[in-house]
Each structure stands twice: as structure tokens, then as C-alpha cells.
Amino acid sequence: MQLELVTITKDEDMNVIIGQTHFIKSVEDIYEAVVNAVPGVKFGLAFNEASGVCLVRCAGTDEYLTTLARDNALAIGAGHIFILLLGNAYPINVLNALKTVPEVCTISAAIKPAQGGRRGRRDRPWHHGRHRRRETEGHRKRRRRDRQKDHAATVRLQVLRQSTAPVTIGQSPRRRPASYSSTCRDYCGVDATRR
């Protein structure tokens, strides 16, 4: 098996959702879910079949987005995947609607376009890519209190271990004193020695 990296071609302002579905009718159901979730949305949808002739089924409200979705689905070439390109909506607007479609198995990616070319780090002179939390007096007091609680719990555990007699296997249980059984018999009318 050979794995290849496929680049999704899209414009800067487009959002893409890639997922897996298992039925030919998925295109119609996903189309209805997106249209009902965001009225007036512009999108293109493509779905790769996995059996027979392995067609690419397409639908959408915008011709250009539908063509781009179809081209990306052909480039990927894997069966049972769908690509949804959103023009004037964000993935968050349609994800819940997509999750309710019974044929949708998984949603692998829901990507918004990159903004301003930033990559993982803020471009501020005071930030320098790292964030240092300033410890306040409240943090110090809480940490000190937690350490004291941990120490007290450790001391209690050591005292318990030292004071408890070790139990050996096969040791008979302690018998109740004779006065206990006579007291139970007097008050309850039950013999406490029989069990």
C-alpha cells in the first residue's frame, strides 16, 4: 500500500469539511442538512462512491464551489468520503446538522482558512512565543495549603499502618463476649451466638 499526501485546493476565504459516509443517498441528505442549517449558504459538495463504476456525486448551491469539491474528491480518490466546501459559512454553523445525518460516519476535518499567515505563535514583541503565568499571592497560598494537606494525609496513613495489627490468613474471627449474647437475648429474644 502506498500513501500519498493530497493537497486540498481552495480559495483563501473558503472553509472545508471532510468526512466519511457510507451510502449513495448521502449527497441528498447532507445537502438538505446544510441548507436547513444555514439559509442562503453557498457551498459545494462531492461524494466518492466505492462500488460499481465509482462515480463522484456532486451537489451544491454554487457552481464554482461544486466544481472545486468535485476536483478535490477526484484528487483524493478514496471511496465513501465527502468534501463540503463552504463559501459564506463556517464549519461550526453546519457541524451539528452534519452529525445528525444518519449516513455520516465520521468527520475527519473541519478547517477554517488560515488568518494572516500566523503559525502557532503570536507575532507580538512582548510575547516571544511563550506565555509565562505570573504567580500571585493567592496561588502561593493555595499551593502551600495543598502541600500541608498532603503531608497531614501522609502522617495519618503512617499512624494507621503502625497501629493496625497485621491479619494472618486462617485466623479465626473474634468471639463476642458472653454478656453480649445474654443482653441480646433479654432485649430482642434472639440468640446472638448463632449465625
C-alpha positions in Angstrom: 0.0 0.0 0.0 1.3 3.4 -0.9 0.2 6.6 1.0 0.1 9.9 -0.7 -0.4 13.4 0.6 -3.2 15.2 -1.3 -3.5 19.0 -1.1 -7.0 20.4 -1.0 -7.3 23.2 -3.5 -9.5 26.1 -2.3 -9.6 29.8 -2.1 -8.4 31.7 0.9 -11.9 32.5 2.3 -13.3 29.0 1.9 -13.9 26.5 4.7 -13.7 22.8 4.1 -15.3 19.8 5.9 -14.0 16.3 5.0 -15.8 13.2 6.3 -16.8 9.6 5.7 -20.2 8.4 4.8 -21.5 5.0 3.6 -24.5 5.4 1.4 -25.2 6.9 -2.1 -28.1 8.8 -0.8 -25.8 10.8 1.5 -25.4 13.6 -1.0 -29.1 14.5 -0.9 -29.2 14.2 2.9 -26.1 16.3 3.5 -27.4 18.9 1.0 -30.7 19.2 2.9 -28.9 19.3 6.3 -26.6 22.2 5.2 -29.4 24.2 3.5 -31.6 23.8 6.6 -28.8 24.7 9.0 -27.8 28.0 7.3 -30.3 29.6 5.0 -28.8 31.2 1.9 -25.5 29.3 2.3 -23.1 28.9 -0.7 -21.5 25.5 -0.7 -20.3 22.7 -2.9 -20.5 19.0 -2.0 -18.8 16.0 -3.6 -19.1 12.3 -2.6 -16.9 9.4 -3.9 -18.7 6.1 -4.4 -16.9 2.9 -3.5 -18.7 0.3 -5.6 -19.6 -0.3 -9.2 -18.3 2.5 -11.5 -17.1 4.6 -8.5 -18.8 7.8 -9.6 -18.3 11.2 -7.9 -21.7 12.6 -6.9 -21.9 16.3 -6.7 -24.4 18.9 -5.4 -24.4 22.4 -4.1 -25.8 25.9 -4.3 -22.7 27.5 -6.0 -21.3 26.2 -9.4 -17.7 27.2 -8.6 -17.7 25.6 -5.2 -19.3 22.4 -6.5 -16.6 22.1 -9.2 -13.8 22.6 -6.7 -15.3 20.0 -4.4 -15.6 17.5 -7.3 -12.0 18.1 -8.3 -10.8 17.6 -4.8 -12.8 14.4 -4.4 -11.3 13.1 -7.6 -7.8 14.0 -6.4 -8.3 12.1 -3.1 -9.9 9.2 -4.9 -10.8 7.3 -1.7 -14.3 5.7 -1.5 -17.0 6.8 0.9 -15.6 10.2 1.6 -17.3 13.5 1.2 -15.9 17.0 0.8 -18.0 20.0 1.7 -16.7 23.5 0.7 -18.4 26.4 2.4 -18.3 29.8 0.9 -20.1 32.2 3.2 -20.5 30.0 6.4 -18.2 28.5 9.0 -17.9 24.8 9.9 -19.4 25.5 13.3 -22.6 26.5 11.6 -23.2 23.2 10.0 -21.3 20.6 12.1 -24.3 19.7 14.3 -26.6 19.3 11.3 -24.0 17.0 9.7 -23.7 14.9 12.8 -27.5 14.3 12.7 -27.3 12.8 9.2 -27.6 9.0 9.8 -25.3 8.1 6.9 -22.3 10.3 8.1 -19.9 8.0 10.0 -17.0 10.4 10.9 -16.0 14.0 10.3 -12.2 14.0 9.8 -11.6 17.7 9.3 -13.4 20.9 9.6 -11.0 23.7 8.7 -11.3 27.4 8.5 -8.8 29.3 6.4 -5.5 30.5 7.9 -5.6 34.1 9.0 -2.7 36.5 8.5 -0.1 33.8 7.9 0.5 33.1 11.6 1.7 29.7 12.5 1.3 28.6 16.1 2.9 31.7 17.6 1.7 35.2 18.2 3.6 37.9 16.4 3.8 40.3 19.3 7.1 41.7 20.6 6.2 41.2 24.2 5.1 37.6 23.8 8.1 35.9 22.1 6.1 32.7 21.6 5.9 31.8 25.3 3.4 32.5 27.9 4.5 32.8 31.5 1.9 32.8 34.2 2.6 35.3 36.9 2.2 33.7 40.3 0.0 35.7 42.6 -0.1 35.6 46.4 -3.3 33.5 46.1 -1.6 30.9 44.0 1.3 30.6 46.6 -1.2 30.3 49.5 -3.1 27.6 47.7 0.0 25.6 46.8 1.2 25.9 50.4 -2.2 24.7 51.8 -2.2 21.8 49.3 1.3 20.7 50.5 0.2 20.9 54.1 -2.9 18.7 53.4 -0.8 16.1 51.5 1.7 16.0 54.5 -1.2 15.6 57.0 -2.7 12.8 55.0 0.7 11.0 54.8 1.2 11.3 58.5 -2.3 9.9 59.2 -1.7 7.0 56.9 1.6 6.2 58.7 -0.1 6.2 62.1 -2.8 3.9 60.8 -0.3 1.5 59.4 1.6 1.4 62.7 -1.4 1.0 64.9 -3.2 -1.8 63.0 -2.4 -5.3 63.9 -1.4 -7.5 61.0 -4.1 -10.0 59.9 -2.9 -13.5 59.0 -4.8 -15.9 56.8 -6.7 -18.6 58.6 -7.1 -16.5 61.8 -10.4 -17.1 63.5 -12.8 -14.2 64.0 -13.0 -12.6 67.4 -15.8 -14.0 69.6 -18.3 -11.7 71.2 -18.3 -11.6 75.0 -20.9 -13.8 76.8 -22.6 -10.7 78.2 -23.4 -9.5 74.7 -25.4 -12.6 73.8 -27.3 -12.6 77.0 -28.1 -8.9 76.5 -29.4 -9.5 73.0 -31.5 -12.5 74.3 -33.0 -10.4 77.0 -34.0 -7.4 74.8 -34.7 -9.0 71.4 -35.4 -12.6 72.1 -32.6 -13.6 69.6 -29.6 -15.7 70.4 -26.6 -13.6 69.1 -24.1 -16.5 69.3 -25.8 -18.5 66.4 -25.1 -17.1 62.9 
